[in-house]
Amino acid sequence: MSNLSKNKVKWIRSLSLKKNRDELGLYIVEGEKMCLELIQNYADQVVLLAHTSAFNCELTSAETILISTKELEQISLLKTPNNVLAIVKKPINKVGLASPDELIIALDGIQDPGNLGTIMRIADWFGIKKIICSIETVDCFNPKVVQATMGAIFRVNCQYTDLFAYLSKSKSPKYGADLEGENLFEQSKLTPGIIVMGNEGNGLSDEIRSIIQHKLFIPKFGNAESLNVSVATGIIVSSFFKK
């Protein structure tokens, strides 16, 4: 059983901070399910794999360390560590405008890691490969976001940019979730474009709202006060696939 050095423990735990993830170009993935997917499909992205004897999967293309449960607890960012932790290379994503037939999601100041992770899972489910995020949106490589994606982090590219400038340049139709918008369920046909979702508490910023061409509202039939932004995203995205 290997003794994990103090320097390696410090290096791994430093990746809990965005500035260190950005500087080193690395992020943390934890848990058997996601790490197995990494090893089977994206092994070239793994820099280090630290695991207990309970994790039975080999990786020859990166540094691999067999550690004790106690050592895993030292480096894990989870309340209940799950046998394996991987250090992974961040992809290099260049922000590009959407093609005419492409459906993408844009996020205007999403703050909650769980919401972003769930939105990435929704994108992955519907085959959406790109999410454009405002600079104010939570980092997709935040460990809480990574866990919430359940593997979608490997397939969906989050690109961070000045969202107003991006939308201004794009010729794609721009749809925005807005309480003063048109009834989503009364739209006969929604063509591919950019679905813009706003901040959890404030919705779309005034600047972004000013350039949205099609404001959409999800009507309610019960007594709930509001919809979670990730739930709303799922409802709106699904409407684009209605026959």
N, C-alpha and C positions, 0 to 999 in steps of 0.2 A: 504494500500500500504506500503510495507516494505521499510525502509531506509537501503540501503546497507552500511555497515560499511566501513570506510576508509581502514582498514586492509584487508577486503575481496576484495575491489577494487584493492588494491596493489597486493594481492596474485594472483588474476586472471590475471592482466596485466603483472605480472612477467613471465607468461607462453609464452609471446611473444619471450623470449630468450631461445635458445637451452639448455644452461647450466642448467637453472631452470627446463625445461621440463625433461631433463635427470635425474636431482637430485630427482625430485618429482614423476617421472613416470607418468606424466599427460600431456594432450594437450587440445586445445580448438577446439570446433566445433560450428559453427554459422549458423543460418538460419533455417527457418521452415522445408524445405524439408529434409535436412540431420538430423536434430534433431528428426523429426518424425520417420525417418528410425531407428535411434538409439533407441528410446523409444520402437518401435514395435518389433525390432529384437535383440537389444544388450543392453537392459536396465541394465543388471548387470555390464556393463562397465562404467555407468554414475555415477559420484561422486556428481555433483551439476548441477542443472538446474535452470537458472535464466530467467524469461520470463515476458513479458507484458501481460496485460489482453486480447490482441488480439490473443494470442496463446492458443488454446483450446485443450490441451492434457495433461492428468495427468500422473504423475510418482510417485509411492509410494515407490520405492526401493532406492531413493537417496534424499538428501536434495533439496528441491524445494523452490525457492524464487520468489514471485510476486513483480515485480519492475516497475517503471515508465519508459517511453520512455527516459527521461533524464538520469536516472540511467543506462539504457542499453547503451546509448551513452558513458558513462564514462568507461564502461568495454569492449565495443566492439572494435575490431581491424579493423572493416570494415568502409569504408567511409559512407556507408548507412546501418546501422544496421537493421536486419530483425527479430524483435520480440522475439528472443530466442537465448540463448547462453548456451552451455553445457561444463562442465569440464569432461574429459573422461580419463579412465585408458589406458596407453599405453600397448599394448600386449607384452608379453615376447617372443621374437623370437630367437630361436637358429639356427645358421647357419648350414645347412646340405647340403651335396652334392646332386646333382640332381639324380633321379632314371633314369634308361636307357630309359624309354619311356616318360620322362617328358620334356616338352618344357618350358623353363624359359627365362627371360630377365636379362641381366647384364648391368650395367651402369658404364661407366668409366669417372667419373668427370663431370656429368651433373650438371650445376649450376643454371639454371633458374627454379624457383618454378613452373611456369606455364607448363614448359616442363615435369617436373617430374609428376605433377598432371595429365597431359594428357596421359602420358605413362602408368600411373596406371589405368586410365580409359580404355585404349586400352587393357591392360592385363586382366582387369575385363571382357571386352566384349568377349574376346576369351577364357575365362576360365582359364587363366594363374594365378596361385595362389601365385607365388613367384618371387620377383625381387631381385637380388643380386646387391648391390651398393658398389662402392669403398668408402673408408673413405672420399674422397674429394667431393663426391656427396652431393647435398643439402639435408638437413634433411626432411624426408617425413612428419614429424609432424610440420613443419613450417606452420603457419596459412595460408599462401598463397597457399602452396601445398595442404593442407587439403581442402580448398575451391575449388581448381581446380579439385580435384578427383571426386567431386559430389557423394560421398558415396563409391567410390572404396576403400578408406582408410580402410573401415571396413572389406573388403574381400580379399585384396591383401597384402601379407606380404612383407615388404621391410626389407632386412637384410643387415647390414653394416659390411664389413670385408676387409681384404687385398685382393683385387681382383686378383692380380697376383698369390698369393699363392693359392687362391681358385680354379682358373682356372687350375693351374698346377696340382692340386690333382685330379680334375674331369676327369673321363674317357669319359664323354659325348662329342659328336661332338661340336666343337666351331666355331660359325659363327660370322663374324665381318663385319659391314658396312665399306667399304673402297673404295675410288675412283679408286684404282688400282685393284679392285677385278673383279670377273667374273660376267657377265650379269645375274642379278637375274631372269629375265624372260626366260632365256634359260636353267634353271635348271630343269631337268626332274622330280626329286623327292628329296625333302628335308626331312630328317629324324629328329625326335625330338632331341633337344640338347639345347645349350646355345647361345642365340642371344646377341652379345655384341655391344652396341652402345656407341660412343665416345662423348667427350666434344663438345659443340656447336661451338666453334671457331677452335679447333685444331684436332678434330676427336679422333681416338684411340691413346693412348700414345704408344711410340715405344716399351716399355716393354710389354704391352698387345698385340700389333700387332704381336710381335715375336712368340706368342704361339697360334695365331688364325690359325685353320686348313683350314677353308673355308672363303675366303674373298669375299664378295658380293657387287656388284655395281648396283644401280638403274639407268638405262639409262634414259636420258632425250630426249624429242621430241620437246621441245619448247625452249624458250630463258631465262628461269629463271636461275639465277646464282647459286643458291643452294636450298636445301630442309631443312626445319625446322626438327630438330632431332626427334621430336615427330611424325611428318608426316611420316618421313622415317621409324620410328619404326613400324607404322601402316601398311605401304606397305610391309615391310619385314615379319612381323608376319603373315599377311594375306596369303602370299605365302606358308606358311607351311600347310595351310588348303585347298590348291588347290587339287581337285580330279584328 
